[in-house]
């Protein structure tokens, strides 16, 4: 278990440090995203380190310290997305200006079957422009009633999660698919 603790601890520290490298390569940038998972692995590693790393006290302190720093960093990147962090954008009390429009975007995931719940959200917020990503032909068919509220649209449903539907209350000029 001691070797496993060292491996998982070093892995946690490395995947926390890699995103600090200013490189666009995927195998570095990928670690910008699973922060919660990395934080959990760091926390588990800290506990394992305190139990199983007994070679020299200095190694245990050094490894534990690096893991605490990694856990702290990952946590600081996660907390802004939790209710524990204060809102940065307050709700506006201003009326919608005549020269503005509302936009709603939704990544619906084509395997999702909750079309009625989605339509309720659309009707609740009543956006001027609605952009839906990942729809397939089944979603497009189930959303046809939106044509009554949105006279302008561009529809390109695909069965490979790359489809898109655009509904608009505003005229669309020179719209075409590439």
C-alpha positions as CSV (number, residue, x, y, z in Angstrom):
1,X,0.0,0.0,0.0
2,X,3.0,2.3,0.6
3,X,4.0,2.2,-3.1
4,X,0.4,2.8,-4.2
5,X,0.3,5.8,-1.8
6,X,3.5,7.3,-3.4
7,X,2.2,6.7,-6.9
8,X,-1.2,8.2,-6.4
9,X,0.4,11.1,-4.4
10,X,2.9,12.0,-7.1
11,X,0.3,11.6,-9.7
12,X,-2.0,14.1,-7.8
13,X,0.8,16.6,-7.5
14,X,1.8,16.3,-11.2
15,X,-1.7,16.7,-12.6
16,X,-2.2,19.7,-10.4
17,X,1.0,21.3,-11.6
18,X,0.7,20.5,-15.4
19,X,-1.9,23.2,-16.2
20,X,0.6,25.9,-15.0
21,X,2.5,25.1,-18.2
22,X,1.4,27.6,-20.8
23,X,0.9,25.1,-23.6
24,X,-2.1,24.3,-25.8
25,X,-1.4,20.6,-26.1
26,X,-4.3,18.5,-25.1
27,X,-2.6,16.2,-22.6
28,X,-1.7,19.3,-20.5
29,X,-5.0,21.3,-21.0
30,X,-7.1,18.2,-20.1
31,X,-6.2,18.7,-16.4
32,X,-7.9,22.1,-16.4
33,X,-11.2,20.3,-16.2
34,X,-11.5,17.4,-13.7
35,X,-10.6,19.6,-10.7
36,X,-13.2,18.1,-8.4
37,X,-11.9,14.6,-9.1
38,X,-8.3,15.7,-8.7
39,X,-9.1,17.4,-5.4
40,X,-10.7,14.2,-4.1
41,X,-7.7,12.2,-5.1
42,X,-5.5,14.7,-3.4
43,X,-7.5,14.4,-0.2
44,X,-7.4,10.6,-0.3
45,X,-3.6,10.9,-1.0
46,X,-3.1,13.1,2.1
47,X,-4.9,10.5,4.3
48,X,-3.0,7.6,2.8
49,X,0.3,9.6,3.1
50,X,-0.3,10.1,6.8
51,X,-1.0,6.4,7.3
52,X,1.5,4.7,5.1
53,X,4.5,6.9,4.4
54,X,6.8,6.1,7.2
55,X,10.3,6.0,5.6
56,X,11.5,9.3,7.0
57,X,9.5,12.0,8.7
58,X,10.9,14.6,6.3
59,X,9.4,12.7,3.3
60,X,6.1,12.4,5.0
61,X,6.1,16.2,5.8
62,X,7.3,17.1,2.3
63,X,4.8,14.9,0.5
64,X,1.9,15.8,2.8
65,X,2.7,19.5,2.3
66,X,2.7,19.3,-1.5
67,X,-0.5,17.4,-1.4
68,X,-2.1,20.0,0.9
69,X,-1.0,22.7,-1.5
70,X,-2.4,20.8,-4.5
71,X,-5.7,20.2,-2.7
72,X,-5.9,23.8,-1.7
73,X,-5.3,25.0,-5.2
74,X,-7.8,22.6,-6.7
75,X,-10.4,23.6,-4.0
76,X,-9.8,27.3,-4.8
77,X,-10.6,26.6,-8.4
78,X,-13.8,24.7,-7.6
79,X,-15.3,26.9,-4.9
80,X,-16.3,29.7,-7.3
81,X,-18.8,27.3,-8.8
82,X,-20.5,26.5,-5.5
83,X,-23.1,28.2,-3.4
84,X,-20.3,29.0,-0.9
85,X,-19.0,31.7,-3.2
86,X,-20.7,35.0,-3.5
87,X,-22.5,35.9,-6.7
88,X,-20.6,38.1,-9.1
89,X,-23.4,39.0,-11.4
90,X,-26.5,40.4,-9.6
91,X,-29.9,40.2,-11.1
92,X,-30.9,43.4,-12.9
93,X,-34.0,45.4,-12.0
94,X,-33.9,47.3,-15.3
95,X,-36.5,46.8,-17.9
96,X,-35.4,45.4,-21.2
97,X,-34.4,48.2,-23.5
98,X,-36.0,48.4,-27.0
99,X,-32.6,47.9,-28.7
100,X,-31.6,44.8,-26.8
101,X,-32.5,41.1,-27.2
102,X,-32.5,38.0,-24.9
103,X,-30.5,34.9,-25.8
104,X,-30.9,31.4,-24.4
105,X,-28.4,28.6,-25.2
106,X,-28.9,25.0,-24.2
107,X,-26.7,22.0,-24.7
108,X,-29.5,19.4,-24.4
109,X,-27.5,16.2,-25.0
110,X,-29.4,14.3,-27.7
111,X,-29.8,11.2,-25.5
112,X,-31.8,13.3,-23.0
113,X,-35.5,12.6,-23.2
114,X,-36.8,15.5,-21.1
115,X,-38.2,17.6,-24.0
116,X,-41.3,18.8,-22.0
117,X,-39.1,20.1,-19.1
118,X,-36.9,21.8,-21.7
119,X,-39.9,23.5,-23.4
120,X,-41.2,24.7,-20.0
121,X,-37.8,26.5,-19.5
122,X,-38.0,28.0,-23.0
123,X,-41.6,29.3,-22.3
124,X,-40.6,30.5,-18.9
125,X,-37.7,32.7,-20.1
126,X,-39.2,33.4,-23.5
127,X,-35.9,34.4,-25.2
128,X,-35.7,36.3,-28.4
129,X,-33.1,33.9,-29.8
130,X,-32.8,30.3,-28.8
131,X,-29.7,28.2,-29.7
132,X,-29.8,24.5,-29.0
133,X,-26.8,22.3,-29.4
134,X,-26.6,18.5,-29.7
135,X,-30.1,17.9,-31.0
136,X,-31.0,15.0,-33.2
137,X,-34.0,14.5,-35.5
138,X,-36.1,13.3,-32.6
139,X,-35.5,16.5,-30.6
140,X,-36.2,18.6,-33.7
141,X,-39.5,16.8,-34.2
142,X,-40.5,17.2,-30.5
143,X,-39.7,20.9,-30.6
144,X,-41.7,21.7,-33.7
145,X,-44.3,23.6,-31.6
146,X,-41.6,26.3,-31.0
147,X,-42.1,27.3,-34.7
148,X,-45.3,29.0,-33.6
149,X,-43.3,31.3,-31.2
150,X,-40.2,31.6,-33.4
151,X,-41.0,32.5,-37.0
152,X,-37.3,32.4,-38.1
153,X,-35.1,29.3,-37.7
154,X,-32.1,27.4,-38.9
155,X,-32.3,23.7,-38.2
156,X,-29.5,21.2,-38.5
157,X,-30.1,18.2,-36.3
158,X,-27.6,15.4,-36.5
159,X,-27.3,12.0,-35.0
160,X,-23.7,12.4,-33.9
161,X,-24.2,15.1,-31.1
162,X,-23.0,17.9,-33.5
163,X,-26.5,19.1,-34.5
164,X,-27.8,22.6,-33.8
165,X,-31.1,24.4,-33.8
166,X,-31.5,28.1,-33.9
167,X,-34.9,29.7,-33.3
168,X,-35.4,33.5,-33.6
169,X,-38.1,36.0,-33.2
170,X,-35.9,38.4,-35.0
171,X,-35.4,38.2,-38.8
172,X,-32.3,36.3,-39.9
173,X,-30.5,37.8,-42.9
174,X,-28.5,35.7,-45.3
175,X,-28.6,32.6,-43.2
176,X,-27.2,29.5,-44.6
177,X,-25.5,26.3,-43.5
178,X,-21.9,25.5,-44.4
